[in-house]
Amino acid sequence: MADMSEGRIKFLTPPPSTNLSDLPPTLADTGAFLDVKNFILHPSWIPYEINVPFWSDHATKSRWISLPGSSRAMRFKENEAWAFPGGTIFMKHFDLETRRGDPSTKKRLETRFLVYTVLGSYYGITYRWNEAQDNAILVPPEGLKETISIEEDGVDRLQEWNFPSARDCLACHNGGPDFKAAGRFGRYALGFNTAQLNREASFEGEVFNQLHAMDQAGRLNPPLNTPIHQLPRLAAADDEEASLTYRVRSYLASNCEACHESVSSRSRLHWNATFGVTTPETKIVHEKPYNHMGIPDGRLIHRFDPSKSILLERIRRNGIERMPPLGSTEIDEQAVHLIQRWITEDLSKAQSFTDWVRVYFRAVNDPDSIATLDSDGDNISNFLEFLTQTDPTDPDDFYKMRIDRHENTVQIHVPTISNTYAEIQWTATPGDHQSWKTLEVPENTHFYPASSTLRTIDVSKIDLGSAFFRVRLREL
């Protein structure tokens, strides 16, 4: 078969065997643990953490990766899926508190493996922990369901838990909607990417950035050539310092990106959950859905009305219309509340230049509202005032950077704008447009704040020589 999108000739191959006799029957038999009962792993496993975990029905998860040999590197990309050497194995373990909010009631539920074989294919397997909590048994090919007694808010109830089959694993870990080959940066290890891994972790009392540690260990190919604090990073749903848009986009990237990559040939997947695009490019805000679920005037995300937002309805419903569609029977109330807030607190505000003109001018066709004009005589165009959220009718209100120099101290004061990354750049030769580069200080981190504030950066100890500074604004 000819794959016109990739320019490659492909052929059909039989699916990997799911014969139980081919797989270790228990977790102890896998060799992944030195002591299964006491949860002591083989030293070949490298722990890692991610910024925004996929919703898993209140379970807490731990993650590890095992790479073949000591010199094999992962193929690294800043804004796309990574690729891995054959023989790479990912392990994820699930615990569940049987009394919500009480860690002492934590119960081992399952341990999963995602294996990238040396033959270039992926497969997933699941082990269910026994009641004695001293070993786990291989889940049968058809998967398994179980009900677990839990206590929530002082009330006893049953929670259904789904142990995925090998086929269930590949329903999501399949290379994305284009089903890219395993060695071609397909979406298989879904949480193992730059924006998820770019965070601090602790191991044996040492705190470090995970990407920096991988790079220093020679595990990234190509090596990092961008400062860590300039790389993308997802924001947690409860991070109140991050904008609502930043947190919602991070949630969607973690929970929806595996399928929703704006693949035009698949009409049901036409919106884009990937973090690397702008919010207008996601095609979710006020866009018509393919299935309105019986909601009049429904939109994927309705700008003004959460009850008419189909994406929100998909997340807060169980059953056949639930999204994501596999492995969950519990509603992620935190995500529901977050998206509701995004709609009512953020999206209802002016989103476009036309919306903004309606706020400050008499009419959309007001001659003073033309984007290239400077209506208040402050040498700032209307369009730039729109981008920087300043008043185009007030000559004293405009975006400005200030540099204070006192004896041996030099400080840069930069206004931050809500939901906008203000990247400070510098050069010694401002006439050379190619010479501008990012100011490499932790305070210049790639971040979309919840509110507009004044950021102060001390550059006294940085040897820049004669330097010029500017701000590059980037909206999510």
C-alpha positions in Angstrom: 0.0 0.0 0.0 1.2 3.5 -0.7 0.9 6.0 2.2 0.7 9.3 0.4 0.9 11.4 3.6 4.2 9.9 4.6 5.6 9.0 1.2 6.2 5.4 2.1 5.3 2.0 0.8 3.7 -0.2 3.6 2.6 -3.8 3.9 0.2 -5.6 6.2 1.6 -7.6 9.1 -0.2 -9.9 11.5 -1.0 -8.4 15.0 1.3 -9.4 17.9 0.3 -12.6 19.7 -1.9 -12.2 22.7 -1.4 -15.9 23.8 -1.0 -15.9 27.5 1.6 -18.6 27.3 3.9 -16.1 25.7 3.8 -13.7 28.6 4.9 -14.0 32.3 1.9 -15.1 34.3 2.7 -13.0 37.3 4.4 -9.7 38.0 7.1 -11.5 40.0 7.9 -13.5 36.8 8.5 -10.4 34.7 11.9 -9.7 36.4 10.9 -6.1 36.9 11.1 -6.4 40.6 13.7 -7.6 43.0 11.0 -7.9 45.7 7.4 -7.7 44.5 5.8 -7.8 48.0 7.9 -4.9 49.2 7.7 -3.1 45.8 11.5 -3.0 45.3 12.2 -2.6 41.6 15.1 -3.8 39.5 17.7 -1.0 39.3 17.3 -0.8 35.5 14.0 1.1 36.0 14.2 4.9 36.0 11.4 6.8 37.8 9.8 9.8 36.2 7.0 12.2 36.9 4.7 14.2 34.6 3.0 17.6 35.0 -0.6 16.7 34.2 -1.6 13.0 34.7 -4.3 11.5 32.5 -7.5 11.1 34.6 -7.7 7.6 36.1 -10.7 7.6 38.4 -9.0 9.0 41.5 -6.1 6.6 41.3 -2.6 7.8 42.0 0.1 6.6 39.6 3.8 6.0 39.6 5.9 5.7 36.4 9.2 4.3 35.3 11.1 3.7 32.0 13.7 1.1 31.1 16.0 1.8 28.2 18.1 -0.8 26.5 21.8 -0.6 27.2 23.6 2.4 28.6 24.3 4.3 25.3 21.0 4.1 23.5 19.3 7.6 23.3 15.7 8.7 22.8 15.0 10.8 19.8 13.9 14.1 21.3 11.5 16.8 19.9 10.4 20.0 21.7 6.8 20.0 20.5 6.1 16.6 19.1 6.1 12.9 20.3 9.4 11.3 20.9 10.8 8.1 19.4 12.5 5.4 21.4 15.1 2.6 20.7 13.7 -0.9 20.3 13.6 -2.7 23.7 12.3 0.4 25.6 9.7 -0.5 28.2 7.4 1.8 30.2 5.8 0.8 33.5 2.9 2.4 35.3 1.5 1.4 38.6 -1.9 2.3 40.0 -2.9 2.8 43.7 -6.4 3.7 45.0 -7.4 5.1 48.3 -10.4 3.1 49.6 -11.2 6.1 51.8 -10.9 9.2 49.8 -8.3 11.6 51.1 -6.7 9.0 53.5 -3.3 7.8 52.1 -3.1 5.1 54.7 -6.0 3.3 52.9 -4.1 3.1 49.7 -4.5 -0.2 47.8 -2.4 -1.6 45.0 -4.7 -2.2 42.0 -2.7 -2.8 38.8 0.7 -2.5 37.1 0.9 -2.0 33.4 3.7 -2.3 30.9 4.0 -0.7 27.4 6.7 -2.6 25.4 8.4 -1.4 22.3 9.9 -4.5 20.8 13.2 -4.7 18.8 11.0 -5.7 15.8 9.4 -2.2 15.9 6.0 -2.8 17.3 4.3 -1.9 20.6 2.1 -4.0 22.9 0.6 -3.5 26.4 -0.1 -5.9 29.2 -1.7 -5.5 32.6 -1.2 -7.2 36.0 -3.9 -7.2 38.6 -2.7 -7.2 42.3 -4.1 -9.9 44.5 -5.9 -9.4 47.8 -2.7 -10.2 49.8 -1.0 -7.4 47.9 2.2 -9.5 47.5 1.9 -10.2 43.7 -0.1 -9.4 40.6 -1.7 -11.8 38.1 -1.7 -11.2 34.3 -5.1 -9.9 33.1 -6.8 -12.1 30.5 -6.9 -11.0 26.8 -10.5 -9.8 27.2 -9.6 -7.5 30.1 -11.3 -7.6 33.5 -13.8 -5.5 35.6 -14.0 -5.3 39.3 -16.0 -3.4 41.9 -14.2 -1.8 44.8 -15.7 -0.7 48.1 -14.7 2.8 48.9 -15.7 5.5 51.4 -16.3 9.0 50.1 -17.5 11.9 52.2 -18.4 9.5 55.0 -20.6 7.4 52.6 -19.8 3.8 51.5 -20.3 3.0 47.9 -18.9 0.8 45.1 -16.5 2.0 42.4 -16.1 0.0 39.1 -12.6 -0.5 38.0 -11.6 -1.6 34.5 -8.3 -3.6 33.9 -7.5 -3.0 30.3 -6.9 -5.8 27.8 -3.9 -5.7 25.4 -6.4 -4.5 22.7 -7.6 -1.7 25.0 -4.0 -0.6 25.5 -3.5 -0.1 21.8 -6.8 1.7 21.4 -4.9 4.8 22.7 -1.2 3.9 22.4 -1.4 3.5 18.6 0.6 6.3 17.1 -2.2 8.9 17.0 -5.0 9.3 14.5 -2.6 8.9 11.6 -1.4 5.6 13.1 2.2 6.5 12.6 4.8 3.7 12.6 6.4 3.1 16.0 9.8 4.4 15.0 8.4 7.6 13.4 7.5 9.8 16.5 4.0 8.3 16.8 2.0 8.9 19.9 2.6 5.6 21.8 4.1 6.6 25.2 1.5 9.3 25.6 2.9 11.1 28.7 6.5 10.9 27.8 7.1 14.2 26.0 8.7 17.5 26.6 5.8 19.5 28.0 4.9 16.7 30.5 8.5 15.9 31.6 9.7 19.5 31.9 9.5 19.6 35.7 11.5 19.2 38.9 11.7 15.8 40.5 13.4 14.5 43.6 15.4 11.3 43.9 17.4 10.2 47.0 17.2 13.7 48.4 18.3 15.5 45.2 16.1 17.9 43.3 16.6 18.2 39.6 14.9 19.0 36.3 14.1 15.7 34.5 14.9 16.9 31.0 18.2 18.3 32.2 19.1 15.0 33.9 18.3 13.0 30.8 20.4 15.3 28.7 23.3 15.2 31.1 23.1 11.4 31.0 23.3 11.4 27.2 19.8 10.0 26.7 18.5 12.7 24.4 19.3 12.8 20.7 19.7 15.5 19.6 21.0 17.0 22.9 19.1 20.0 24.3 20.0 23.3 22.7 17.2 25.3 24.3 17.4 26.5 27.9 15.2 24.3 30.1 13.0 27.2 31.3 12.2 28.1 27.6 10.8 24.6 26.8 7.1 24.0 27.0 5.6 22.9 30.3 2.0 21.8 31.0 0.3 23.5 34.0 -1.6 21.6 36.7 -5.4 22.2 37.0 -5.0 23.5 40.6 -2.1 25.9 39.7 -3.8 29.2 40.4 -0.8 31.2 39.2 -1.4 29.8 35.7 -4.1 31.3 33.5 -7.3 29.3 33.1 -6.6 28.9 29.3 -3.1 27.5 30.2 -4.6 25.0 32.6 -7.5 23.9 30.3 -5.1 23.5 27.3 -2.8 21.4 29.5 -5.7 19.2 30.6 -6.8 18.7 27.0 -3.3 17.9 25.9 -3.0 15.2 28.5 -6.4 13.7 28.1 -7.5 14.2 24.5 -4.3 14.7 22.4 -3.9 10.9 21.6 -6.9 11.1 19.2 -7.6 14.8 18.6 -4.8 16.2 16.5 -6.9 18.0 13.9 -6.8 15.3 11.3 -8.9 16.7 8.5 -9.5 13.3 6.9 -11.3 12.2 10.0 -14.2 14.7 10.5 -14.9 13.5 14.1 -11.4 14.3 15.1 -11.1 17.7 13.5 -10.3 19.7 16.6 -6.8 19.9 17.9 -5.8 19.2 21.5 -2.1 19.5 21.0 -0.3 22.0 23.2 1.9 23.4 20.5 -0.9 25.3 18.7 -2.7 28.5 19.7 -6.1 28.4 21.2 -7.8 29.7 17.9 -6.0 26.9 16.1 -7.5 24.2 18.3 -10.9 24.8 16.6 -12.9 24.2 19.7 -14.1 27.7 20.8 -17.6 28.3 19.4 -17.1 25.7 16.7 -20.0 23.4 15.7 -19.6 19.8 16.7 -20.4 16.8 14.5 -22.8 15.6 17.3 -24.7 18.2 19.2 -26.0 15.6 21.7 -29.5 17.1 21.5 -28.3 20.5 22.8 -29.7 23.4 20.7 -27.0 25.8 19.5 -24.4 23.5 20.9 -20.7 24.3 20.3 -17.6 22.3 21.1 -16.9 25.0 23.7 -19.6 27.7 23.8 -18.1 31.1 24.6 -20.8 32.2 26.9 -22.7 29.1 28.1 -21.2 26.0 29.7 -24.5 24.2 29.3 -24.2 24.4 25.5 -20.6 23.3 25.5 -20.4 19.7 24.0 -16.8 19.0 25.0 -17.8 19.8 28.6 -20.8 17.6 28.4 -18.7 14.7 27.1 -16.4 15.0 30.1 -19.1 15.1 32.7 -21.3 12.3 31.4 -20.9 8.5 31.7 -22.0 6.0 29.0 -21.4 5.8 25.3 -21.0 9.5 24.8 -18.3 9.8 27.5 -14.9 11.2 26.6 -12.2 10.0 26.9 -14.2 6.9 25.9 -12.2 4.1 27.6 -11.4 2.9 31.1 -13.2 5.4 33.2 -16.5 5.4 35.1 -15.8 8.3 37.6 -16.3 12.0 36.6 -13.3 14.3 36.9 -15.1 17.0 38.8 -11.9 19.2 39.0 -11.7 19.2 35.2 -15.4 20.0 34.9 -15.1 22.9 37.3 -12.0 24.2 35.5 -13.6 24.2 32.1 -16.7 25.9 33.5 -14.6 28.6 35.0 -12.7 29.0 31.7 -16.0 29.7 29.8 -17.6 32.0 32.4 -14.5 33.9 33.5 -12.3 34.0 30.4 -14.0 33.2 27.1 -16.8 35.6 27.7 -14.3 38.5 27.6 -13.1 40.1 24.4 -11.3 37.5 22.4 -10.7 39.2 19.0 -9.6 42.6 17.9 -13.3 43.3 16.8 -14.5 42.3 20.3 -11.9 44.7 21.8 -12.9 47.6 19.5 -16.5 47.3 20.8 -15.3 47.9 24.3 -13.3 51.0 23.7 -14.8 52.7 20.6 -18.2 54.0 19.6 -18.7 51.3 16.9 -16.7 48.6 15.0 -16.4 50.9 12.0 -15.3 53.9 14.0 -12.4 55.5 12.0 -10.3 55.8 15.1 -10.4 52.1 15.7 -8.4 51.1 12.7 -5.7 48.6 13.8 -2.7 50.5 12.4 -3.8 53.9 13.9 -2.5 55.4 17.1 -5.8 56.8 18.6 -4.3 58.3 21.8 -1.0 59.7 20.4 1.3 57.5 22.6 3.1 56.1 19.6 1.5 52.7 20.1 -0.8 51.3 17.4 -4.3 50.2 18.3 -3.5 46.6 17.5 -0.5 46.6 19.8 -2.6 48.1 22.6 -5.1 45.3 21.9 -2.3 42.7 22.3 -0.9 44.3 25.5 -4.4 44.9 27.0 -3.9 48.6 27.4 -6.4 51.5 26.9 -6.2 52.9 23.3 -7.9 56.1 24.5 -5.5 56.9 27.3 -2.0 58.2 26.2 -0.5 57.3 29.6 -1.6 53.7 29.4 0.8 51.7 27.2 3.1 48.7 27.6 6.6 49.6 28.5 9.8 47.9 29.9 11.8 49.8 32.4 15.5 49.3 33.2 16.9 50.7 36.5 20.7 51.0 37.0 22.1 51.9 40.4 25.8 51.6 41.0 26.5 47.8 40.4 22.8 46.8 40.2 20.9 46.5 37.0 17.2 45.5 37.1 14.7 45.0 34.3 11.0 45.6 35.1 8.7 43.9 32.7 4.9 43.9 32.8 3.4 40.5 32.5 0.0 40.1 30.8 -2.5 37.5 31.8 -2.4 34.5 29.5 0.6 35.9 27.6 4.2 34.7 27.8 6.5 37.8 27.9 9.9 36.5 26.7 12.8 38.9 27.4 15.4 38.9 24.6 18.7 40.7 24.4 21.4 41.5 21.9 24.6 43.6 21.6 23.8 44.5 17.9 20.1 45.6 17.7 20.4 46.3 14.0 21.0 42.6 13.3 17.6 40.9 13.5 19.2 37.5 13.7 21.2 38.3 16.8 18.4 38.6 19.3 18.3 35.7 21.8 16.5 34.7 24.9 17.8 36.0 28.2 18.8 32.8 30.0 17.6 33.3 33.5 15.0 31.3 35.5 12.7 34.3 35.9 12.3 34.3 32.1 10.4 31.0 32.2 7.9 29.9 29.5 4.7 30.6 31.5 1.2 32.0 30.9 0.2 33.8 34.1 -3.3 34.2 35.5 -3.0 37.9 36.1 -1.1 40.9 34.9 1.8 41.9 37.3 5.2 43.5 37.2 8.1 41.1 36.9 11.6 42.2 38.1 14.8 40.5 36.9 18.2 41.3 38.3 20.8 41.0 35.5 23.7 42.4 37.5 25.6 39.1 37.8 25.1 38.2 34.1 28.0 39.2 31.9 26.2 40.6 28.9 28.5 43.5 28.1 26.7 46.3 26.2 23.2 44.9 25.9 19.9 46.0 24.4 16.6 44.4 25.6 13.2 43.8 24.1 10.1 41.8 25.0 8.5 39.2 22.7 4.8 38.5 23.6 3.3 35.1 22.9 -0.3 34.3 23.5 -1.6 30.7 24.1 
